[in-house]
Amino acid sequence: MKSGYTPAMISFSLEAPAAIHFGAGVLEKLRDLSVREGRKTLLLSGARWLASSEWKGKIGALLDGLDVFSLACPEGEPSTETLASSLEAAGAFSPDLLIAIGGGSVLDTAKALSALLRHGGPVTKYLEGVPGSVGVPGPGLPWIAVPTTAGTGAEVTKNAVIRVTDLGVKRSMRSAYLLARAVIVDPQLTVSLPPRVTGIAGLDALTQLIEAYVTKKSNLLVRSLIEGAFPSMLRALQGLAREPRNVGLRSDASYGALVSGIALANAGLGAAHGFAAALGGMFAVPHGLACAVCLPHVLEANAEQVRKAIERLTASPGTERPAGDPVEWLVHKVREILPGFGLPLDLRDYRIPAERMREIAEKSSGSSMSGNPRELSLMDREKILAKII
């Protein structure tokens, strides 16, 4: 009798931070985790968060007695320019430890600074796809990730996405040396997020879960993790537009985002992220929004290749079973969620010139696009973009 055992099914590698702490109230662990690394602490966050009296007092109490230097990240995704200025300020302090509290951009900035503070710059030296670049040569400065959004899963990934200003593209600094020493995911930190940020972040995580599940590079462990997280992420996005302060739904979203980060780091992504990287690099379209707007069109383009996988995914316990075609059902769900958070179904408000469509299609090639379940020709990609911009 055949058991169904296939060696390829259990062949995988898993890279993740040394420790992950999840749940309401786990922020209290920050002090104990910090003092293990030294006393000179660089606290990296957004300017608004650092100015918040509520959290400033909380973090101040947890880090009392440590030598703390607070550094505000510039708004928006990290770029070669903003990293250069942050490195100059952080280097003058010479910290033992970096604590990053914020969304994906803050966490990616922390990863890059972790390497740059130990090995020197400029950041382009370590960016994939930049002529003459090299790998990160060794461990960076220890850092602790404290996400305040439920989206990118950047707290558990080994790459930092950087906008290369001169080239108008995004490139990754990628190395296992960039993984956080510890991760603290406290869903209570996300409760005050405005609807638009909640939606953009959450839809990014949902896209990551779906693309990491159907990518050609997926594996048994990643798929099993996603099957457990997908219902929670979908439930959160369907409910948070109406109940933004529901801690249970915020926990669902934070867990979904956490798993999406582990999944993408160990399986890769697909075409929606390929398009989002090009659009964000050229026109500063919010990453999560670009992913969510592209996802339905990518699912439709991949329908034949992903139908069986999506059928398995949507059969996960806790998920509403599709009555008809599972791909069409999922496309409909995503398009229902977007307007619930006040988000558009396309990117036409960004007034992206139609004559740039070929360039966007060309720049969408990369590691994410290479994992797409089927190869999309340049013409295929232009057809998808024509429906969005």
N, C-alpha and C positions, 0 to 999 in steps of 0.2 A: 504493500500500500504506500502510495506516494505521500510524503509529509508536506510537500510544498516548500521545502527548504531549498534556498538558492544562496550560495556564498555571497553573491553580489549584493543581496538584500541586507546583509549585516556588515558590509564593508564601508566604514565611514571614519571620519575624524571629528572631534568636537573640541573647539577652542572657546573658552569663556573666562570671565574674571575669576580670581581665586575665591571670592566669597560674594554671595548675593543675599541680601536681607530684604524681605518683602513683607509688607503689611502695615495697616494703620498704626502709627506710633513708633515705627522702627527708627525714625529720625533720632530718637534718644540714644541710639548706638553710636552716633557720630563721634562723640568725645572719646570713647574707649578706642575706637578704630583709629582716631587721629593721633593720639599720644604715642601709639606704637611706632610711628614713623619719625618723630622728632618734634621740636617745639616751634620752629619757624614755618608758619603755614600761610600759603598764598590762597586766599579765598576769591574764587573767580565766579562772577555771576553777572546778570544784566543790571543796568543802572537802576531801573525801577524796582527790581527786587531788593537790591542793596539798600534802597531808600525806604523800603517798607518797614514801618515801625513794628508791625506784628512779628515778622520773621527776623528782622534785625535783632530784636530783643531775644528771641528764641535761640538763634545761632550764637549770639554774643554770650549767652549764659552757658551754652554747651561747650564753647571754646574758651571760656574764661581761664586765664592763666597761661595761655599760649601766646606766642608772638605772632599776631595775625596782621597781614597786609591785604586789604581788599582791593581788587582790581575789577573795574566794570568793563564788560565786553561791549564793543560797539554793536549797535543794532544790526540785524541782518546776519546772513550766513558769513562765516569767516572767509577772509580773502587774503591774498599775499600781502596786501598793504596793511590791513588791520592786525595781522599776526606779527608783522615787523614791529609795529608800535607796541603791541602787548608784550612781545619778547623783551624789548628794551626796558619797559617798566618792571617786568617780573625779574629780569636778570639783575637789576640793581638791588633787589631785595635778597636774592640768593636763598630761596626757600628749601626746606627739607621735604615738604609735602605740598601737594596741590589739592584743594577741595573745589569741585565744580558743582554749582547749584544752579540749575536752569534747564532750558530746552536743548534740543539737538545741536543748535549752533554753539551754545556755551560748552557743551560736552565735547564737541569736535575741536573747539579751540583748546580745551584742556589737553586732549590727546596730542595735538600738534605741539603745544608748549612743553608737554612732558618730554618729548623727544628733543626739541630745540634747546631747552634749558640744559640738557645733559650733553648734547652732541653739536650744538651750534647750528647756525642757519647758513643761507636763507632756506625758507620752507621749500622752495622749488627744487632744492637739492634732493628731496626725498619723495617727490610727487610722481606717481605713475604716469607714463606717457609724455613726460617732459624730457627733451633731449639731454643726455648726460646725467640723468637722475640715478640715484643709488638707493639701496634699501636702508632702513634704519639700522645702524650698526650694533646696537645693544640696548639693554634696558634703559628706559627713560626715568624721569623723576616719578616716584610713587604718587598715585592720585586716587581720589575717592569720588565716585560719581553719585550725585543726588539729583535725579531728574525731577523737574517740576511740571512737565507735560507728559502725556501718554501718547507717544507718537513714533518717533524715529527708532526707538530702541537703542540709541547711540550709547547708552550706558554699558551695554554688553558687547559692543562691536569693536573690531580691531582696526577700523579705518576712520580717518577724518577727511571729510569732503571739503575741499578748499576751492574757492573761486580764484582762478588765475586771471587777474584783471587785464593784463596786457594781451592775453590770447582770447578773452571772452569765452572761456570754457571752465568747467569744473573738473578737478582731478583729485585723486585720493592719495593720501599718505596711508599706507597699509602695512601693518606688521603686528605680530603677536606681542611684540614689546610694548604696544600701545594699550593693551588691555588694562582696565582699572584694577588696582589692588583690592578694592572693595566697592560694592554697589549697594546703595540704600534706596529702595523704592517704597516711599510712603505715599499712598494715594491721597492722603489728606492735603498734601502740597498742591494737588491739582484742582481742588474744589472751587477755587476762586477764578479759574480760567474763564475768559469770556467765550461766548458761543462760537465765534468764528475760529478762534485758536483751538478750541476743543475739537471742532469738526475737522479742521485741516490736519491736526496732529493725529486724530483717531483714524481718519481715512487713509493717511499715510501708513499707519500700522496695519490696517485691514488689507491694503494693497500688498504690503510686505508679506503678510501671512499667505495670501492667495498666490502671489508670484513664487514665493519660496516653496510652496506645495507643488506647483505644476512645473517648475523649472526642470530642465534636462539634468541639472546637477543635484537634484534633491535626493534624500536618502530616507531610510526607514525611521531613524530616530527623529529627524527633523519633522517628518510627516506626522509621527505620533504626537509630538509636542503641539504641532499646529492644530491637529484634530481636537485637542483638549482646550485650546485657547480661542479658536475661531468662533464658537458659539458665544463666548463671553464678550469678545470684541464687537460682534454684530449686535448683541443685546444692548451693550453700552451705547453704541452709536444710535440705536433706535430709541433709547430712552433719555439720554442726556440732553437732547434738545428741549425736552419738556421738564426734566428734573435735574438741572445742572448741579445742585448741591447734594445729590444722592450719593453718599459715600460708597454704598454697595456697587452702584454703577461705575463710579470712579475707580473702584478696586478692579472691577471687570476690565475696564479700559487699560489700567496700568499693567495688569497681568498680560493682556493681549499684546500690548506694546513691548513688554519685556521679552515675551516669547518670539515676537516678530524680529527682534534684534538678534536673538540667538539663531533663529532660523536663517535670516539673510546672511549672517556671518559664516554659516556652515553649509549653505546650499546655493547662495546667490539669488538673483532676482530675474526680471524679465523686461519686456519691451516698455511697459508703462514707466518704469524707472529709467530706462534708456532715454525716452522722450523727455522726462522730467529733468534729467541732468542737462540735456542740451538747452531746453527752454529756460531753465534757471540760470545757466551760465551766460546765455545771450541776452535775456530780457528781464532777469530778476523776478520771474514768476515764483510765488511761494511753492516750495518743493512738494509739500503734501497736497496742495490744491492741484498742481499739475499731475501728480500721480492719480488722484481720484478722478479727475476729468478724463484722463487717458484710459483708465482701467476698463470701463465698459467697452470701448472701441477695440482695445487689445483683446479682451475676452471674446468678442465677436469674431475677430480676425483669427483667433486660435481655437475657435469652438470645436472643430473636428478633432484636434489633438488633445484638448483638455476635458472633453465632456465626461469621460469616465472618471477622471480624477476629481472634477467638481462634484460629480454625483456622490463619490465617497466622502468628500469633505462636507457636503451639505447634509449627509446622513449622520454626522457626528452627534452624539447625545446632547440634547438641549437645543438643537437647531430645528426651526420650523421646516418640515419636509416640503420640498418643491412639488407642486401638483403636476407640472409639465417638464419641459426641458430645463435641466439644472443651470445651464449657462445663461439662458434667458432670464431665469428666476433671479440669479445673482446680479446680472446687469440691471434688472429692474430695482433690486434692493439698493444698490449703490446710487442709482438715479433718484430714488426716494429720499435717501439720507442727505444728499447735498443741499437741497433747498431748505431742509429742516434747520440747518445751521446758517442759513442766509448765504449759501455759497452757490455760484453759478454752475451750469451744466457744460459750459465751454469757456474759452479764454479770450473771447472776442473783445471784452472790455480792456484788455491789455494792448489792443491795436497793434498786433504783431504784423508787419508788412507781409503780404502774400508772396512777394518776390524773395523773401528769406526762407521760404518753405524748404527748398532744396538743401540749403545750408543747414537748417535744423535737422533734416533727415540724415544728412551726412554725419553731423556731429553726435547724433544719437547712437552711433556705433560705439561699442565698448563692452566692458565686462557684463553689465546688466543685459544688454541686447543679446549677447552671445548665449545667455541661458534661456532665452525665449523658446517655448516648446516647438516652434517651427521657425525657419529662417524667413525673415521679412525682407524682401527686396527693397531697394531704394524707392521704387514706385509704390510698393505696398505701404511704406512708411509715409510717403507723401499723401496717399489717399486718406490715411488715418488723420494726419495733421490738418488736411483740408476740412475735416468735420469739426475741428476744435478751434482753429484760429480764423 
